[in-house]
Amino acid sequence: MKILKLILPLLLFISSVGFAQGDLNEYLSIAAENNPALKAKFSQYMAAVQQIDQVDALPDPQVTFGYFVSPVETRVGAQQFKISLTQKFPWFGKLDARADSKAKSAQIRLKEFDALKYKLIYDVKKICYNIYINRKEVKLVSEQMMFYQALESLIETKYQSGKTGLADLMRIRIKLNDFQNKLDDLNSALLPLQADFNKLLSRPESDKVNVSEDITLDILEDDSSVRDSILANNANLSVMHQQKEAALSQIESSKLESYPDIAFGLDYAMVTERPDIVMVDNGKDILMPMLSMNIPLFSSKYDAKVQEYEYQSEMIDYQIQDYQNKLSADYQRIITDKQNSLRNIKYLERQIKESYDVLEILYTEYSTKGNNYLDLIMQKEQIIVYEYKLELEKVRVNLSDALIDMLNSKN
């Protein structure tokens, strides 16, 4: 449930363009809670968080006990056993630097979780739109079959009255067979789409997916600020920036590793009294404070480690620059494709309206005069092509906006 708590605030602001708000948000909630890849990434983040406390604590104290099998004789008596207690203290700032480095690394995992979350949102929308197109094509083919069935009845009447030939009737029936085969293909193509969608939600492959029968356009504004927002908010770029911070933190931590660690200790030795003599401090136990430190004489390994992370930091800078260039190019391509789709939508809507006017004229002429049979069929098929292309362009516009939202890591 922790993963769901992180993603639910996002779902409240998702623009579910083209589909029922409740349906899409419900699917996204299910994906947030059940998607195994997202859950794995969240667990990876939680595992990284646990590493912070592991490096932020002092080393465990060391206790040593020694028993003299042959007691060591001293002036004041024989030593029986010895106990030592030692505590090591890293140099000032070492523990904080290590903890900061692990915290920055954990933040990388969290940023990766965010990036995967936005990718999951886009994938859910994309498959929803693909299912929508499949069902819309089924609807268009079914409507076309109804038109041809009505036309079949009209042609059969004309054939029985001797006003048309058998070939016209056979052509219609062949087309109806083609449409039935197309419907079978579309229904089969729906199965893998549903399986892919349910896989994202970790549900049984056969579970039904509900999408709206119609699509609407809620077009995002396109201006220069969107490009700037993408470069500022993109989740993958955030991962790289966090990797940069982690590398800088590793540099500081590696520099401190070249400083010595200090250990404080205390030795206690039990001494038995000498029975053969009377003296001051006879049998007095031994108590000895100790101080030790390691001396980092071979500093080249620490210098090499610092240089390693400096090169990593430089590498990340180049990766950020390269990815920013890629994002700018991707955004321009998306906007260009979207503008083309919007222009095509206006063109197709005009063509569909005028084509239906022509279809009505041709149908009337064929009903009364029996003329233009082939023109009638061609005109109807052209309308279906226009209507299918119109739905495709609508989906492309909404997918463009969904892709921009993903690049923009938009809540």
One Martini backbone bead per residue (centre of mass of N, CA, C, O) as a GRO file, in nm:
protein
  411
    1MET     BB    1   0.051   0.066  -0.011
    2LYS     BB    2   0.281   0.269  -0.036
    3ILE     BB    3   0.274   0.298  -0.346
    4LEU     BB    4  -0.016   0.416  -0.358
    5LYS     BB    5   0.038   0.673  -0.188
    6LEU     BB    6   0.236   0.798  -0.403
    7ILE     BB    7   0.019   0.794  -0.660
    8LEU     BB    8  -0.263   0.914  -0.589
    9PRO     BB    9  -0.214   1.223  -0.612
   10LEU     BB   10  -0.169   1.202  -0.918
   11LEU     BB   11  -0.454   1.094  -1.007
   12LEU     BB   12  -0.616   1.361  -0.939
   13PHE     BB   13  -0.456   1.511  -1.209
   14ILE     BB   14  -0.538   1.345  -1.437
   15SER     BB   15  -0.579   1.354  -1.788
   16SER     BB   16  -0.860   1.182  -1.932
   17VAL     BB   17  -0.845   1.173  -2.242
   18GLY     BB   18  -1.141   1.032  -2.398
   19PHE     BB   19  -1.224   0.925  -2.112
   20ALA     BB   20  -1.340   0.808  -1.841
   21GLN     BB   21  -1.233   0.911  -1.546
   22GLY     BB   22  -1.296   0.662  -1.370
   23ASP     BB   23  -1.174   0.436  -1.540
   24LEU     BB   24  -0.880   0.535  -1.562
   25ASN     BB   25  -0.822   0.577  -1.259
   26GLU     BB   26  -0.875   0.285  -1.186
   27TYR     BB   27  -0.651   0.162  -1.356
   28LEU     BB   28  -0.418   0.326  -1.225
   29SER     BB   29  -0.459   0.220  -0.941
   30ILE     BB   30  -0.411  -0.076  -1.009
   31ALA     BB   31  -0.129  -0.039  -1.126
   32ALA     BB   32   0.002   0.087  -0.869
   33GLU     BB   33  -0.062  -0.174  -0.686
   34ASN     BB   34   0.023  -0.428  -0.909
   35ASN     BB   35   0.267  -0.354  -1.057
   36PRO     BB   36   0.565  -0.519  -1.056
   37ALA     BB   37   0.771  -0.307  -1.152
   38LEU     BB   38   0.688  -0.085  -0.950
   39LYS     BB   39   0.727  -0.253  -0.693
   40ALA     BB   40   1.027  -0.311  -0.739
   41LYS     BB   41   1.123  -0.015  -0.739
   42PHE     BB   42   1.023   0.049  -0.451
   43SER     BB   43   1.190  -0.168  -0.306
   44GLN     BB   44   1.460  -0.053  -0.395
   45TYR     BB   45   1.430   0.210  -0.240
   46MET     BB   46   1.389   0.090   0.046
   47ALA     BB   47   1.663  -0.053   0.049
   48ALA     BB   48   1.835   0.208   0.021
   49VAL     BB   49   1.741   0.342   0.286
   50GLN     BB   50   1.864   0.122   0.481
   51GLN     BB   51   2.171   0.209   0.426
   52ILE     BB   52   2.202   0.462   0.599
   53ASP     BB   53   2.216   0.331   0.889
   54GLN     BB   54   2.466   0.149   0.826
   55VAL     BB   55   2.674   0.418   0.791
   56ASP     BB   56   2.585   0.607   1.055
   57ALA     BB   57   2.729   0.419   1.244
   58LEU     BB   58   2.916   0.299   1.469
   59PRO     BB   59   3.127   0.089   1.543
   60ASP     BB   60   3.168  -0.179   1.705
   61PRO     BB   61   3.263  -0.280   1.986
   62GLN     BB   62   3.565  -0.420   2.134
   63VAL     BB   63   3.609  -0.739   2.296
   64THR     BB   64   3.876  -0.872   2.508
   65PHE     BB   65   3.975  -1.204   2.614
   66GLY     BB   66   4.236  -1.316   2.852
   67TYR     BB   67   4.396  -1.622   2.950
   68PHE     BB   68   4.645  -1.732   3.173
   69VAL     BB   69   4.781  -2.032   3.188
   70SER     BB   70   5.054  -1.877   3.248
   71PRO     BB   71   5.127  -1.677   3.468
   72VAL     BB   72   5.225  -1.344   3.490
   73GLU     BB   73   5.491  -1.213   3.640
   74THR     BB   74   5.510  -0.963   3.884
   75ARG     BB   75   5.596  -0.758   4.138
   76VAL     BB   76   5.271  -0.763   4.247
   77GLY     BB   77   5.209  -1.021   4.060
   78ALA     BB   78   4.982  -1.230   3.900
   79GLN     BB   79   4.844  -1.273   3.594
   80GLN     BB   80   4.523  -1.404   3.494
   81PHE     BB   81   4.365  -1.171   3.326
   82LYS     BB   82   4.225  -1.006   3.021
   83ILE     BB   83   4.061  -0.688   2.940
   84SER     BB   84   3.929  -0.539   2.633
   85LEU     BB   85   3.827  -0.202   2.522
   86THR     BB   86   3.710  -0.088   2.192
   87GLN     BB   87   3.670   0.234   2.014
   88LYS     BB   88   3.575   0.349   1.699
   89PHE     BB   89   3.649   0.674   1.532
   90PRO     BB   90   3.572   0.849   1.290
   91TRP     BB   91   3.625   1.104   1.124
   92PHE     BB   92   3.519   1.401   1.091
   93GLY     BB   93   3.230   1.349   0.876
   94LYS     BB   94   3.220   1.057   0.766
   95LEU     BB   95   2.936   0.959   0.839
   96ASP     BB   96   2.780   1.186   0.701
   97ALA     BB   97   2.894   1.133   0.418
   98ARG     BB   98   2.791   0.844   0.388
   99ALA     BB   99   2.492   0.906   0.434
  100ASP     BB  100   2.462   1.111   0.203
  101SER     BB  101   2.537   0.915  -0.022
  102LYS     BB  102   2.303   0.713   0.032
  103ALA     BB  103   2.072   0.918   0.005
  104LYS     BB  104   2.131   0.992  -0.290
  105SER     BB  105   2.096   0.702  -0.397
  106ALA     BB  106   1.800   0.671  -0.304
  107GLN     BB  107   1.693   0.905  -0.482
  108ILE     BB  108   1.737   0.763  -0.747
  109ARG     BB  109   1.524   0.543  -0.702
  110LEU     BB  110   1.287   0.743  -0.677
  111LYS     BB  111   1.317   0.869  -0.960
  112GLU     BB  112   1.277   0.599  -1.107
  113PHE     BB  113   0.994   0.556  -1.004
  114ASP     BB  114   0.871   0.805  -1.136
  115ALA     BB  115   0.940   0.733  -1.429
  116LEU     BB  116   0.779   0.465  -1.429
  117LYS     BB  117   0.506   0.588  -1.359
  118TYR     BB  118   0.473   0.762  -1.617
  119LYS     BB  119   0.503   0.525  -1.812
  120LEU     BB  120   0.257   0.368  -1.713
  121ILE     BB  121   0.045   0.578  -1.781
  122TYR     BB  122   0.101   0.577  -2.084
  123ASP     BB  123   0.056   0.274  -2.140
  124VAL     BB  124  -0.237   0.267  -2.055
  125LYS     BB  125  -0.340   0.473  -2.261
  126LYS     BB  126  -0.236   0.342  -2.522
  127ILE     BB  127  -0.400   0.077  -2.499
  128CYS     BB  128  -0.674   0.208  -2.484
  129TYR     BB  129  -0.658   0.331  -2.770
  130ASN     BB  130  -0.619   0.064  -2.921
  131ILE     BB  131  -0.889  -0.053  -2.832
  132TYR     BB  132  -1.063   0.168  -2.947
  133ILE     BB  133  -0.985   0.126  -3.245
  134ASN     BB  134  -1.079  -0.160  -3.267
  135ARG     BB  135  -1.382  -0.102  -3.192
  136LYS     BB  136  -1.431   0.110  -3.408
  137GLU     BB  137  -1.379  -0.076  -3.650
  138VAL     BB  138  -1.602  -0.273  -3.582
  139LYS     BB  139  -1.830  -0.065  -3.610
  140LEU     BB  140  -1.775   0.017  -3.905
  141VAL     BB  141  -1.803  -0.265  -4.030
  142SER     BB  142  -2.090  -0.315  -3.929
  143GLU     BB  143  -2.217  -0.074  -4.077
  144GLN     BB  144  -2.133  -0.170  -4.356
  145MET     BB  145  -2.294  -0.433  -4.348
  146MET     BB  146  -2.574  -0.301  -4.322
  147PHE     BB  147  -2.561  -0.156  -4.591
  148TYR     BB  148  -2.520  -0.415  -4.767
  149GLN     BB  149  -2.778  -0.557  -4.674
  150ALA     BB  150  -2.968  -0.342  -4.786
  151LEU     BB  151  -2.856  -0.361  -5.074
  152GLU     BB  152  -2.919  -0.658  -5.119
  153SER     BB  153  -3.226  -0.629  -5.106
  154LEU     BB  154  -3.248  -0.434  -5.345
  155ILE     BB  155  -3.106  -0.613  -5.560
  156GLU     BB  156  -3.293  -0.859  -5.533
  157THR     BB  157  -3.544  -0.712  -5.629
  158LYS     BB  158  -3.428  -0.631  -5.906
  159TYR     BB  159  -3.361  -0.917  -6.001
  160GLN     BB  160  -3.656  -1.034  -5.989
  161SER     BB  161  -3.744  -0.791  -6.200
  162GLY     BB  162  -3.497  -0.751  -6.418
  163LYS     BB  163  -3.301  -0.477  -6.342
  164THR     BB  164  -3.067  -0.688  -6.280
  165GLY     BB  165  -2.791  -0.869  -6.219
  166LEU     BB  166  -2.625  -1.133  -6.067
  167ALA     BB  167  -2.349  -0.997  -6.022
  168ASP     BB  168  -2.438  -0.781  -5.821
  169LEU     BB  169  -2.525  -0.979  -5.598
  170MET     BB  170  -2.251  -1.130  -5.571
  171ARG     BB  171  -2.077  -0.891  -5.487
  172ILE     BB  172  -2.218  -0.833  -5.218
  173ARG     BB  173  -2.168  -1.115  -5.089
  174ILE     BB  174  -1.860  -1.099  -5.099
  175LYS     BB  175  -1.834  -0.846  -4.920
  176LEU     BB  176  -1.967  -0.971  -4.671
  177ASN     BB  177  -1.747  -1.184  -4.630
  178ASP     BB  178  -1.518  -0.983  -4.589
  179PHE     BB  179  -1.636  -0.849  -4.335
  180GLN     BB  180  -1.647  -1.099  -4.156
  181ASN     BB  181  -1.344  -1.152  -4.164
  182LYS     BB  182  -1.264  -0.880  -4.041
  183LEU     BB  183  -1.407  -0.920  -3.771
  184ASP     BB  184  -1.246  -1.168  -3.684
  185ASP     BB  185  -0.972  -1.028  -3.682
  186LEU     BB  186  -1.041  -0.804  -3.473
  187ASN     BB  187  -1.122  -0.993  -3.239
  188SER     BB  188  -0.842  -1.127  -3.225
  189ALA     BB  189  -0.673  -0.859  -3.179
  190LEU     BB  190  -0.794  -0.797  -2.892
  191LEU     BB  191  -0.660  -1.008  -2.706
  192PRO     BB  192  -0.362  -0.897  -2.683
  193LEU     BB  193  -0.446  -0.620  -2.578
  194GLN     BB  194  -0.575  -0.719  -2.315
  195ALA     BB  195  -0.327  -0.866  -2.212
  196ASP     BB  196  -0.139  -0.621  -2.195
  197PHE     BB  197  -0.315  -0.456  -2.005
  198ASN     BB  198  -0.344  -0.668  -1.770
  199LYS     BB  199  -0.039  -0.685  -1.717
  200LEU     BB  200  -0.011  -0.398  -1.597
  201LEU     BB  201  -0.240  -0.488  -1.365
  202SER     BB  202  -0.221  -0.784  -1.279
  203ARG     BB  203  -0.430  -0.952  -1.453
  204PRO     BB  204  -0.628  -1.133  -1.610
  205GLU     BB  205  -0.635  -1.162  -1.952
  206SER     BB  206  -0.969  -1.187  -1.971
  207ASP     BB  207  -1.027  -0.921  -1.878
  208LYS     BB  208  -1.219  -0.661  -1.909
  209VAL     BB  209  -1.215  -0.358  -2.112
  210ASN     BB  210  -1.309  -0.026  -2.045
  211VAL     BB  211  -1.425   0.189  -2.303
  212SER     BB  212  -1.507   0.433  -2.485
  213GLU     BB  213  -1.695   0.498  -2.780
  214ASP     BB  214  -1.584   0.789  -2.750
  215ILE     BB  215  -1.389   1.073  -2.856
  216THR     BB  216  -1.203   1.341  -2.718
  217LEU     BB  217  -1.080   1.678  -2.733
  218ASP     BB  218  -0.800   1.801  -2.513
  219ILE     BB  219  -0.607   2.046  -2.592
  220LEU     BB  220  -0.295   2.136  -2.561
  221GLU     BB  221  -0.084   2.377  -2.506
  222ASP     BB  222   0.153   2.525  -2.741
  223ASP     BB  223   0.467   2.628  -2.613
  224SER     BB  224   0.771   2.725  -2.493
  225SER     BB  225   0.710   2.639  -2.194
  226VAL     BB  226   0.692   2.333  -2.239
  227ARG     BB  227   0.983   2.279  -2.306
  228ASP     BB  228   1.096   2.398  -2.041
  229SER     BB  229   0.938   2.205  -1.856
  230ILE     BB  230   1.065   1.943  -1.955
  231LEU     BB  231   1.363   2.022  -1.881
  232ALA     BB  232   1.279   2.056  -1.567
  233ASN     BB  233   1.075   1.773  -1.516
  234ASN     BB  234   1.199   1.534  -1.618
  235ALA     BB  235   1.249   1.225  -1.485
  236ASN     BB  236   1.515   1.135  -1.625
  237LEU     BB  237   1.665   1.395  -1.558
  238SER     BB  238   1.637   1.367  -1.251
  239VAL     BB  239   1.812   1.121  -1.232
  240MET     BB  240   2.072   1.254  -1.337
  241HIS     BB  241   2.090   1.478  -1.126
  242GLN     BB  242   2.109   1.277  -0.889
  243GLN     BB  243   2.368   1.142  -0.988
  244LYS     BB  244   2.535   1.396  -0.961
  245GLU     BB  245   2.499   1.434  -0.656
  246ALA     BB  246   2.618   1.159  -0.578
  247ALA     BB  247   2.899   1.206  -0.695
  248LEU     BB  248   2.969   1.453  -0.521
  249SER     BB  249   2.936   1.302  -0.253
  250GLN     BB  250   3.160   1.090  -0.312
  251ILE     BB  251   3.391   1.286  -0.320
  252GLU     BB  252   3.375   1.382  -0.026
  253SER     BB  253   3.393   1.101   0.102
  254SER     BB  254   3.671   1.022  -0.024
  255LYS     BB  255   3.836   1.244   0.112
  256LEU     BB  256   3.776   1.149   0.411
  257GLU     BB  257   3.908   0.859   0.389
  258SER     BB  258   4.213   0.983   0.425
  259TYR     BB  259   4.146   0.993   0.711
  260PRO     BB  260   4.182   0.913   1.024
  261ASP     BB  261   4.125   0.679   1.271
  262ILE     BB  262   3.999   0.656   1.607
  263ALA     BB  263   4.105   0.478   1.910
  264PHE     BB  264   3.955   0.374   2.214
  265GLY     BB  265   4.091   0.226   2.522
  266LEU     BB  266   4.071  -0.056   2.768
  267ASP     BB  267   4.279  -0.212   3.014
  268TYR     BB  268   4.235  -0.520   3.206
  269ALA     BB  269   4.422  -0.661   3.489
  270MET     BB  270   4.449  -0.939   3.690
  271VAL     BB  271   4.601  -0.942   4.023
  272THR     BB  272   4.775  -1.135   4.242
  273GLU     BB  273   4.894  -1.188   4.536
  274ARG     BB  274   5.182  -1.200   4.725
  275PRO     BB  275   5.261  -1.424   4.993
  276ASP     BB  276   5.592  -1.359   5.033
  277ILE     BB  277   5.497  -1.046   5.058
  278VAL     BB  278   5.523  -0.703   5.172
  279MET     BB  279   5.348  -0.441   4.985
  280VAL     BB  280   5.288  -0.199   4.789
  281ASP     BB  281   5.043  -0.293   4.568
  282ASN     BB  282   4.962  -0.571   4.628
  283GLY     BB  283   4.763  -0.696   4.374
  284LYS     BB  284   4.734  -0.479   4.167
  285ASP     BB  285   4.553  -0.379   3.926
  286ILE     BB  286   4.531  -0.325   3.575
  287LEU     BB  287   4.506   0.009   3.416
  288MET     BB  288   4.480   0.087   3.049
  289PRO     BB  289   4.488   0.334   2.845
  290MET     BB  290   4.401   0.388   2.487
  291LEU     BB  291   4.558   0.497   2.170
  292SER     BB  292   4.455   0.493   1.818
  293MET     BB  293   4.575   0.500   1.465
  294ASN     BB  294   4.549   0.536   1.136
  295ILE     BB  295   4.786   0.557   0.857
  296PRO     BB  296   4.754   0.719   0.539
  297LEU     BB  297   5.014   0.664   0.335
  298PHE     BB  298   4.834   0.535   0.087
  299SER     BB  299   4.673   0.779  -0.105
  300SER     BB  300   4.622   0.688  -0.403
  301LYS     BB  301   4.349   0.538  -0.368
  302TYR     BB  302   4.190   0.796  -0.291
  303ASP     BB  303   4.254   0.966  -0.539
  304ALA     BB  304   4.130   0.767  -0.743
  305LYS     BB  305   3.842   0.781  -0.631
  306VAL     BB  306   3.794   1.077  -0.681
  307GLN     BB  307   3.843   1.066  -0.990
  308GLU     BB  308   3.618   0.870  -1.056
  309TYR     BB  309   3.380   1.068  -0.967
  310GLU     BB  310   3.461   1.300  -1.152
  311TYR     BB  311   3.412   1.145  -1.415
  312GLN     BB  312   3.121   1.077  -1.358
  313SER     BB  313   3.023   1.369  -1.347
  314GLU     BB  314   3.105   1.438  -1.635
  315MET     BB  315   2.937   1.222  -1.777
  316ILE     BB  316   2.658   1.324  -1.677
  317ASP     BB  317   2.668   1.597  -1.815
  318TYR     BB  318   2.663   1.478  -2.103
  319GLN     BB  319   2.400   1.318  -2.072
  320ILE     BB  320   2.219   1.558  -2.017
  321GLN     BB  321   2.273   1.708  -2.280
  322ASP     BB  322   2.179   1.480  -2.468
  323TYR     BB  323   1.887   1.452  -2.350
  324GLN     BB  324   1.796   1.739  -2.405
  325ASN     BB  325   1.820   1.720  -2.710
  326LYS     BB  326   1.620   1.486  -2.739
  327LEU     BB  327   1.373   1.626  -2.615
  328SER     BB  328   1.354   1.856  -2.818
  329ALA     BB  329   1.317   1.675  -3.066
  330ASP     BB  330   1.069   1.519  -2.966
  331TYR     BB  331   0.882   1.758  -2.926
  332GLN     BB  332   0.884   1.858  -3.220
  333ARG     BB  333   0.770   1.598  -3.339
  334ILE     BB  334   0.506   1.586  -3.181
  335ILE     BB  335   0.394   1.862  -3.270
  336THR     BB  336   0.394   1.806  -3.572
  337ASP     BB  337   0.207   1.559  -3.564
  338LYS     BB  338  -0.028   1.704  -3.426
  339GLN     BB  339  -0.079   1.922  -3.642
  340ASN     BB  340  -0.139   1.723  -3.867
  341SER     BB  341  -0.384   1.591  -3.728
  342LEU     BB  342  -0.559   1.846  -3.700
  343ARG     BB  343  -0.574   1.899  -4.002
  344ASN     BB  344  -0.698   1.622  -4.079
  345ILE     BB  345  -0.959   1.647  -3.919
  346LYS     BB  346  -1.082   1.880  -4.079
  347TYR     BB  347  -1.070   1.740  -4.351
  348LEU     BB  348  -1.239   1.480  -4.278
  349GLU     BB  349  -1.499   1.617  -4.185
  350ARG     BB  350  -1.555   1.745  -4.461
  351GLN     BB  351  -1.551   1.485  -4.632
  352ILE     BB  352  -1.778   1.332  -4.487
  353LYS     BB  353  -2.009   1.527  -4.535
  354GLU     BB  354  -1.991   1.529  -4.849
  355SER     BB  355  -2.008   1.218  -4.891
  356TYR     BB  356  -2.298   1.181  -4.780
  357ASP     BB  357  -2.433   1.350  -4.994
  358VAL     BB  358  -2.349   1.171  -5.231
  359LEU     BB  359  -2.469   0.905  -5.127
  360GLU     BB  360  -2.765   0.993  -5.132
  361ILE     BB  361  -2.779   1.041  -5.435
  362LEU     BB  362  -2.689   0.757  -5.531
  363TYR     BB  363  -2.914   0.594  -5.386
  364THR     BB  364  -3.151   0.728  -5.528
  365GLU     BB  365  -3.070   0.656  -5.819
  366TYR     BB  366  -3.064   0.346  -5.777
  367SER     BB  367  -3.357   0.308  -5.674
  368THR     BB  368  -3.491   0.439  -5.944
  369LYS     BB  369  -3.267   0.356  -6.194
  370GLY     BB  370  -2.995   0.168  -6.148
  371ASN     BB  371  -2.756   0.356  -6.111
  372ASN     BB  372  -2.436   0.363  -5.992
  373TYR     BB  373  -2.335   0.109  -5.833
  374LEU     BB  374  -2.025   0.140  -5.803
  375ASP     BB  375  -2.031   0.427  -5.687
  376LEU     BB  376  -2.179   0.353  -5.429
  377ILE     BB  377  -1.967   0.163  -5.312
  378MET     BB  378  -1.721   0.353  -5.322
  379GLN     BB  379  -1.842   0.574  -5.142
  380LYS     BB  380  -1.879   0.406  -4.885
  381GLU     BB  381  -1.583   0.318  -4.854
  382GLN     BB  382  -1.469   0.604  -4.832
  383ILE     BB  383  -1.612   0.681  -4.570
  384ILE     BB  384  -1.484   0.462  -4.392
  385VAL     BB  385  -1.198   0.561  -4.430
  386TYR     BB  386  -1.242   0.843  -4.311
  387GLU     BB  387  -1.348   0.751  -4.030
  388TYR     BB  388  -1.097   0.595  -3.948
  389LYS     BB  389  -0.891   0.825  -3.981
  390LEU     BB  390  -1.022   1.011  -3.775
  391GLU     BB  391  -0.975   0.831  -3.526
  392LEU     BB  392  -0.671   0.817  -3.555
  393GLU     BB  393  -0.616   1.123  -3.523
  394LYS     BB  394  -0.735   1.151  -3.242
  395VAL     BB  395  -0.541   0.955  -3.106
  396ARG     BB  396  -0.280   1.103  -3.183
  397VAL     BB  397  -0.337   1.357  -3.023
  398ASN     BB  398  -0.371   1.221  -2.740
  399LEU     BB  399  -0.093   1.079  -2.744
  400SER     BB  400   0.070   1.335  -2.759
  401ASP     BB  401  -0.026   1.447  -2.487
  402ALA     BB  402   0.063   1.199  -2.320
  403LEU     BB  403   0.364   1.224  -2.397
  404ILE     BB  404   0.406   1.507  -2.284
  405ASP     BB  405   0.331   1.435  -1.996
  406MET     BB  406   0.564   1.235  -1.958
  407LEU     BB  407   0.798   1.432  -2.021
  408ASN     BB  408   0.675   1.643  -1.794
  409SER     BB  409   0.579   1.511  -1.538
  410LYS     BB  410   0.263   1.539  -1.506
  411ASN     BB  411   0.005   1.616  -1.256
   0.00000   0.00000   0.00000
